[in-house]
């Protein structure tokens, strides 16, 4: 018989839930959201950390199995985006569901 000890970080992946709202504060469905590792990659739209995901009816997307670091968020729907309205997350807390709200205008 063997025993295994797991830390919270091993049991729970580091995740990020992003809620997207428009300039009026309304939830936005169908926004394309993607994460980038650096500001340069974000600006050039190169080396994304994630595939693009579309927000659901609650304006949300979830990304799992992320590193505990800062990410740059690209959120686009039609002619609206989050450029100039907050593109950088705080450092994600390991083993937690981190939450961020992004505004597109």
Secondary structure, DSSP 8 states (H G I E B T S, - for coil): -------HHHHS--EEEEEEEETTS-B-SS-EEEEESSHHHHHHT-SBSS--EE--TTSEEEE-S--SS--EEEEEETTEE-TTS--B-----TTSEEEEEEEE-
